[in-house]
Amino acid sequence: MKPLEGITILDLSWVYSGPFGTLLLSDLGAEVIKIEGPPFGDWTRIVPPLKNGWSGYFYMLNRGKKSVSLNFKTEKGIALFFELIKKVDVVTENFTAGTLDKLGIGYDQAKEINPRIIYASINGFGSCGPYAKQRCVDPVAQAMGGLMSLTGFPGMPPLKTGPAVADALAGMNMDIGILAAIIMRDRTGLGRRIEISMLDSVFAVLEESVIRASMTGDALPARGNTDPLGAPWDAFPTKDQKWVMVCALGGEKFQRIYESIDRSDIAEAYKGDDEEAFERRSKNLTFLNEEFAKWSRTKSAEEVLCFFQNIGIPCGQVKEVTELLHDPQLLERNMVIDVEHPQLGSVKTFNNPVRFIDADSGVKPGDNPLDPNIGEHTAEVLMNLLHLTDIEVEKLKEEDAIWI
């Protein structure tokens, strides 16, 4: 039994943030019923990479879910939604704040029908404040949340992260809120409305930047791959055209490293573990890293890794995603899923990073979770949850309440 078996979610979210959050919950055992509206359902169904007209991006975020096609532009479609509300535990959505309220299907309406319902929303800025009505996508949240000012190299333009981390953080925060609300409901018998802001999610992970700005009045600048408390600390090139990330902290390790590469002069000049020594290394970090890079360029990546591993310094080769699909650590932990997809063929994707000891979670070897066609499970869900007949389902199609 998976941890969330017995929990049913109506998922109105689309693109990345909401679907990523509900994917993780689905992997943990929740039944996720994806609600899709006309004319084409979730927009990511047409997002590359594509094969045989099918989106790998859509598959990545929607494996194991069911799809129900409802038309909220019809009274019958809205009525069906509220009937489903009576039977489920959670509703998720990631539209601009207030969108579902305008349609008449927001939390206030839902809780009148089912006081135990948990309603989780993701949007750019939340439902209050001067930015509430502004539209937002991941790079905007990264920009306004301070992340872009901290990413990249000194003197260069602001830079967003590669993947959409604001979306991913919002999806994971939504999951935390949902799980907490389930516990509260068990205690009180009542559901809750949960609201996740992408801006809030980014601001909350700026590490020491927030407290530093508060205490000193100074904004922490972009610093590339470096850290002012460590040396050597950077991504270093090797003679086999690879890169190794090194994070060395502390005076004793610093001294040992530079003595080992025949730079006892540097080791002596910058040694120590007091505040003055840290400050001296920090001010001269560019020089210290450049001198270490002269040594790393004469060694293979494997030699550099062995050098640091032998003295207990955190280090790792900078890997491309194509390498990670065959990474022995990820394979050992079943983080790479092999799937045979009817349209995509043989594909690999990521597993759920939350692992339970002595309990099922994520996708097990041999499982083959697929993503749904638009409306593939409409009749099944309406019959199982609402006990409708074939004739009643067909009539709903004729009335455009269900659209495919």
C-alpha positions as semicolon CSV with decimal commas, in nm:
position;residue;x (nm);y (nm);z (nm)
1;M;0,000;0,000;0,000
2;K;0,126;0,345;-0,094
3;P;0,100;0,628;0,164
4;L;-0,173;0,829;-0,014
5;E;-0,394;0,545;-0,136
6;G;-0,758;0,640;-0,077
7;I;-0,697;1,011;-0,146
8;T;-0,863;1,141;-0,464
9;I;-0,763;1,468;-0,630
10;L;-0,946;1,668;-0,896
11;D;-0,660;1,835;-1,080
12;L;-0,756;2,145;-1,277
13;S;-0,395;2,258;-1,311
14;W;-0,200;2,273;-1,635
15;V;0,150;2,322;-1,779
16;Y;0,413;2,263;-1,507
17;S;0,372;2,383;-1,147
18;G;0,040;2,218;-1,059
19;P;0,088;1,902;-1,268
20;F;0,435;1,851;-1,118
21;G;0,289;1,873;-0,768
22;T;0,005;1,630;-0,844
23;L;0,247;1,394;-1,020
24;L;0,441;1,356;-0,695
25;L;0,117;1,290;-0,506
26;S;0,009;1,037;-0,769
27;D;0,341;0,856;-0,732
28;L;0,268;0,836;-0,359
29;G;-0,063;0,664;-0,422
30;A;-0,324;0,936;-0,467
31;E;-0,576;0,897;-0,750
32;V;-0,536;1,208;-0,966
33;I;-0,823;1,292;-1,200
34;K;-0,708;1,554;-1,449
35;I;-0,992;1,785;-1,554
36;E;-0,939;1,917;-1,908
37;G;-1,151;2,169;-2,093
38;P;-1,208;2,243;-2,461
39;P;-1,071;2,297;-2,717
40;F;-0,745;2,107;-2,659
41;G;-0,704;2,024;-2,287
42;D;-0,371;2,085;-2,119
43;W;-0,155;2,304;-2,343
44;T;0,149;2,082;-2,281
45;R;-0,009;1,812;-2,499
46;I;0,147;1,998;-2,793
47;V;0,480;2,093;-2,629
48;P;0,803;1,931;-2,764
49;P;0,966;1,688;-2,763
50;L;0,706;1,527;-2,988
51;K;0,692;1,183;-3,146
52;N;0,401;1,046;-3,347
53;G;0,211;1,360;-3,247
54;W;0,252;1,286;-2,875
55;S;0,431;1,509;-2,625
56;G;0,707;1,370;-2,407
57;Y;0,670;1,681;-2,188
58;F;0,304;1,600;-2,124
59;Y;0,389;1,238;-2,048
60;M;0,660;1,343;-1,804
61;L;0,413;1,537;-1,587
62;N;0,097;1,329;-1,625
63;R;0,193;0,963;-1,608
64;G;-0,046;0,756;-1,400
65;K;-0,324;1,018;-1,400
66;K;-0,677;0,993;-1,537
67;S;-0,833;1,247;-1,774
68;V;-1,192;1,372;-1,757
69;S;-1,310;1,627;-2,012
70;L;-1,560;1,878;-1,871
71;N;-1,698;2,188;-2,037
72;F;-1,728;2,462;-1,776
73;K;-1,900;2,685;-2,031
74;T;-2,214;2,475;-1,983
75;E;-2,436;2,457;-1,676
76;K;-2,430;2,077;-1,691
77;G;-2,049;2,079;-1,698
78;I;-2,035;2,292;-1,383
79;A;-2,302;2,075;-1,219
80;L;-2,093;1,764;-1,292
81;F;-1,790;1,931;-1,134
82;F;-1,982;1,999;-0,813
83;E;-2,109;1,640;-0,808
84;L;-1,748;1,524;-0,828
85;I;-1,655;1,768;-0,548
86;K;-1,878;1,563;-0,317
87;K;-1,671;1,251;-0,384
88;V;-1,311;1,372;-0,372
89;D;-1,063;1,500;-0,113
90;V;-0,866;1,771;-0,293
91;V;-0,899;2,019;-0,580
92;T;-0,586;2,171;-0,732
93;E;-0,556;2,460;-0,979
94;N;-0,293;2,705;-1,103
95;F;-0,483;2,976;-1,289
96;T;-0,447;3,348;-1,229
97;A;-0,587;3,434;-0,886
98;G;-0,966;3,463;-0,891
99;T;-1,022;3,283;-1,223
100;L;-1,224;2,994;-1,077
101;D;-1,422;3,229;-0,854
102;K;-1,534;3,415;-1,167
103;L;-1,649;3,084;-1,316
104;G;-1,844;3,011;-1,001
105;I;-1,641;2,703;-0,911
106;G;-1,404;2,846;-0,649
107;Y;-1,348;2,736;-0,291
108;D;-1,642;2,927;-0,144
109;Q;-1,882;2,741;-0,370
110;A;-1,704;2,407;-0,327
111;K;-1,702;2,411;0,055
112;E;-2,080;2,464;0,062
113;I;-2,114;2,133;-0,119
114;N;-1,835;1,950;0,063
115;P;-1,705;2,110;0,387
116;R;-1,420;1,856;0,392
117;I;-1,280;1,964;0,057
118;I;-0,921;2,087;0,040
119;Y;-0,873;2,350;-0,231
120;A;-0,512;2,417;-0,331
121;S;-0,422;2,704;-0,563
122;I;-0,093;2,806;-0,722
123;N;-0,053;3,147;-0,883
124;G;0,215;3,405;-0,937
125;F;0,161;3,640;-0,645
126;G;-0,131;3,516;-0,436
127;S;-0,480;3,665;-0,412
128;C;-0,384;3,978;-0,219
129;G;-0,125;4,252;-0,251
130;P;-0,040;4,499;-0,529
131;Y;0,080;4,227;-0,769
132;A;-0,216;3,993;-0,724
133;K;-0,377;4,058;-1,063
134;Q;-0,053;4,043;-1,261
135;R;0,020;3,744;-1,480
136;C;0,327;3,540;-1,399
137;V;0,542;3,266;-1,546
138;D;0,853;3,102;-1,402
139;P;1,121;3,350;-1,523
140;V;0,913;3,644;-1,396
141;A;0,889;3,482;-1,052
142;Q;1,265;3,419;-1,056
143;A;1,327;3,782;-1,152
144;M;1,091;3,943;-0,902
145;G;1,178;3,695;-0,628
146;G;1,550;3,782;-0,629
147;L;1,682;3,456;-0,774
148;M;1,800;3,606;-1,102
149;S;2,003;3,870;-0,920
150;L;2,197;3,594;-0,744
151;T;2,245;3,362;-1,042
152;G;2,524;3,393;-1,297
153;F;2,863;3,560;-1,281
154;P;2,967;3,899;-1,140
155;G;2,937;4,183;-1,388
156;M;2,714;3,985;-1,623
157;P;2,340;4,034;-1,691
158;P;2,091;3,866;-1,453
159;L;2,042;3,498;-1,530
160;K;1,759;3,257;-1,459
161;T;1,822;2,895;-1,367
162;G;1,801;2,635;-1,646
163;P;1,492;2,442;-1,532
164;A;1,176;2,619;-1,412
165;V;1,255;2,606;-1,041
166;A;0,989;2,861;-0,940
167;D;0,725;2,631;-1,088
168;A;0,877;2,324;-0,925
169;L;0,906;2,491;-0,584
170;A;0,544;2,605;-0,603
171;G;0,431;2,252;-0,689
172;M;0,621;2,101;-0,396
173;N;0,497;2,369;-0,157
174;M;0,144;2,292;-0,271
175;D;0,201;1,928;-0,180
176;I;0,324;2,023;0,167
177;G;0,012;2,234;0,215
178;I;-0,218;1,955;0,095
179;L;-0,062;1,697;0,326
180;A;-0,084;1,935;0,623
181;A;-0,447;2,011;0,539
182;I;-0,529;1,639;0,529
183;I;-0,390;1,604;0,882
184;M;-0,590;1,908;0,996
185;R;-0,904;1,763;0,840
186;D;-0,853;1,439;1,029
187;R;-0,848;1,646;1,350
188;T;-1,126;1,894;1,275
189;G;-1,343;1,733;1,008
190;L;-1,307;2,045;0,789
191;G;-1,117;2,113;0,471
192;R;-0,910;2,423;0,398
193;R;-0,815;2,658;0,120
194;I;-0,442;2,661;0,045
195;E;-0,272;2,928;-0,162
196;I;0,082;2,904;-0,297
197;S;0,253;3,204;-0,455
198;M;0,542;3,148;-0,696
199;L;0,700;3,472;-0,572
200;D;0,673;3,354;-0,211
201;S;0,823;3,018;-0,305
202;V;1,129;3,177;-0,465
203;F;1,181;3,432;-0,187
204;A;1,176;3,155;0,075
205;V;1,479;2,975;-0,075
206;L;1,722;3,266;-0,114
207;E;1,929;3,116;0,170
208;E;2,136;3,370;0,362
209;S;2,063;3,655;0,117
210;V;1,749;3,769;0,301
211;I;1,895;3,776;0,651
212;R;2,217;3,933;0,519
213;A;2,022;4,213;0,349
214;S;1,827;4,269;0,670
215;M;2,133;4,280;0,894
216;T;2,375;4,471;0,669
217;G;2,159;4,657;0,419
218;D;2,365;4,507;0,138
219;A;2,238;4,285;-0,142
220;L;2,443;3,972;-0,198
221;P;2,582;3,988;-0,554
222;A;2,591;3,711;-0,811
223;R;2,902;3,503;-0,750
224;G;2,895;3,231;-1,014
225;N;3,005;2,896;-0,876
226;T;3,204;3,039;-0,586
227;D;3,144;3,083;-0,214
228;P;3,330;3,346;-0,013
229;L;3,388;3,101;0,274
230;G;3,563;2,833;0,068
231;A;3,880;2,786;-0,135
232;P;3,927;2,626;-0,377
233;W;3,558;2,654;-0,458
234;D;3,449;2,650;-0,821
235;A;3,397;2,430;-1,126
236;F;3,746;2,340;-1,247
237;P;3,848;2,223;-1,596
238;T;4,037;1,897;-1,651
239;K;4,266;1,772;-1,925
240;D;3,994;1,541;-2,063
241;Q;3,763;1,839;-2,129
242;K;3,540;1,780;-1,830
243;W;3,454;1,993;-1,530
244;V;3,467;1,908;-1,160
245;M;3,284;2,108;-0,894
246;V;3,491;2,145;-0,577
247;C;3,368;2,284;-0,244
248;A;3,657;2,303;0,004
249;L;3,585;2,467;0,338
250;G;3,820;2,523;0,631
251;G;4,180;2,627;0,684
252;E;4,325;2,282;0,749
253;K;4,181;2,138;0,425
254;F;4,286;2,448;0,233
255;Q;4,643;2,415;0,350
256;R;4,657;2,043;0,272
257;I;4,518;2,094;-0,081
258;Y;4,767;2,360;-0,188
259;E;5,060;2,181;-0,031
260;S;4,959;1,866;-0,225
261;I;4,970;2,052;-0,558
262;D;5,316;2,194;-0,481
263;R;5,195;2,539;-0,386
264;S;5,321;2,557;-0,029
265;D;5,370;2,930;-0,078
266;I;4,995;2,977;-0,119
267;A;4,919;2,735;0,164
268;E;5,143;2,935;0,400
269;A;5,025;3,279;0,291
270;Y;4,653;3,205;0,327
271;K;4,639;2,941;0,601
272;G;4,430;2,964;0,916
273;D;4,077;2,921;1,051
274;D;4,019;3,255;1,217
275;E;3,803;3,534;1,078
276;E;4,104;3,715;0,933
277;A;4,216;3,407;0,741
278;F;3,868;3,348;0,597
279;E;3,851;3,712;0,491
280;R;4,196;3,694;0,330
281;R;4,101;3,385;0,127
282;S;3,765;3,537;0,034
283;K;3,921;3,857;-0,102
284;N;4,167;3,655;-0,309
285;L;3,937;3,372;-0,414
286;T;3,972;3,447;-0,786
287;F;4,350;3,414;-0,760
288;L;4,328;3,099;-0,547
289;N;4,087;2,933;-0,788
290;E;4,296;3,029;-1,091
291;E;4,606;2,879;-0,936
292;F;4,424;2,557;-0,854
293;A;4,283;2,542;-1,210
294;K;4,640;2,537;-1,343
295;W;4,683;2,205;-1,159
296;S;4,341;2,061;-1,248
297;R;4,404;2,115;-1,620
298;T;4,693;1,868;-1,597
299;K;4,472;1,593;-1,451
300;S;4,178;1,388;-1,570
301;A;3,840;1,434;-1,408
302;E;3,879;1,098;-1,239
303;E;4,216;1,200;-1,094
304;V;4,076;1,527;-0,959
305;L;3,779;1,346;-0,805
306;C;4,002;1,085;-0,641
307;F;4,231;1,358;-0,507
308;F;3,947;1,531;-0,323
309;Q;3,762;1,218;-0,219
310;N;4,077;1,089;-0,050
311;I;4,094;1,396;0,172
312;G;3,720;1,419;0,237
313;I;3,636;1,726;0,028
314;P;3,289;1,743;-0,138
315;C;3,334;1,727;-0,514
316;G;3,154;1,601;-0,821
317;Q;3,181;1,594;-1,196
318;V;2,954;1,834;-1,384
319;K;2,728;1,598;-1,576
320;E;2,492;1,642;-1,866
321;V;2,142;1,501;-1,847
322;T;2,225;1,241;-2,112
323;E;2,483;1,103;-1,869
324;L;2,239;1,103;-1,578
325;L;2,007;0,863;-1,758
326;H;2,279;0,601;-1,708
327;D;2,424;0,725;-1,379
328;P;2,495;0,427;-1,149
329;Q;2,381;0,609;-0,833
330;L;2,047;0,710;-0,985
331;L;1,999;0,364;-1,132
332;E;2,071;0,197;-0,797
333;R;1,804;0,414;-0,633
334;N;1,551;0,353;-0,912
335;M;1,538;0,724;-0,998
336;V;1,543;0,654;-1,373
337;I;1,221;0,496;-1,498
338;D;1,211;0,293;-1,819
339;V;0,871;0,304;-1,990
340;E;0,733;0,150;-2,307
341;H;0,495;0,411;-2,443
342;P;0,252;0,335;-2,729
343;Q;0,340;0,663;-2,909
344;L;0,677;0,765;-2,767
345;G;0,839;0,421;-2,775
346;S;1,106;0,340;-2,516
347;V;1,160;0,645;-2,295
348;K;1,324;0,726;-1,965
349;T;1,201;0,976;-1,708
350;F;1,251;1,062;-1,341
351;N;1,100;0,880;-1,044
352;N;0,959;1,033;-0,728
353;P;1,250;1,147;-0,504
354;V;1,051;1,075;-0,185
355;R;1,135;0,722;-0,075
356;F;0,973;0,529;0,205
357;I;1,163;0,252;0,382
358;D;0,952;-0,066;0,396
359;A;0,661;0,097;0,210
360;D;0,577;0,147;-0,156
361;S;0,634;0,487;-0,313
362;G;0,708;0,609;-0,662
363;V;0,724;0,385;-0,966
364;K;0,858;0,035;-0,913
365;P;1,068;-0,155;-1,171
366;G;0,834;-0,326;-1,413
367;D;0,555;-0,071;-1,374
368;N;0,460;0,107;-1,694
369;P;0,253;0,415;-1,598
370;L;0,109;0,595;-1,900
371;D;-0,040;0,937;-1,951
372;P;-0,407;0,965;-2,054
373;N;-0,570;1,060;-2,381
374;I;-0,798;1,363;-2,352
375;G;-1,111;1,247;-2,174
376;E;-0,997;0,886;-2,173
377;H;-1,146;0,823;-1,829
378;T;-1,452;1,048;-1,844
379;A;-1,709;0,769;-1,865
380;E;-1,521;0,552;-1,614
381;V;-1,499;0,827;-1,351
382;L;-1,861;0,941;-1,395
383;M;-1,986;0,585;-1,369
384;N;-1,767;0,487;-1,073
385;L;-1,790;0,806;-0,866
386;L;-2,133;0,935;-0,964
387;H;-2,292;0,602;-1,060
388;L;-2,413;0,732;-1,397
389;T;-2,530;0,493;-1,665
390;D;-2,408;0,461;-2,024
391;I;-2,724;0,636;-2,143
392;E;-2,670;0,926;-1,902
393;V;-2,308;0,966;-2,013
394;E;-2,412;0,971;-2,377
395;K;-2,672;1,238;-2,304
396;L;-2,405;1,453;-2,136
397;K;-2,199;1,426;-2,454
398;E;-2,495;1,543;-2,659
399;E;-2,537;1,839;-2,426
400;D;-2,166;1,930;-2,454
401;A;-2,119;1,896;-2,077
402;I;-1,841;1,651;-2,162
403;W;-1,671;1,741;-2,484
404;I;-1,499;1,437;-2,626
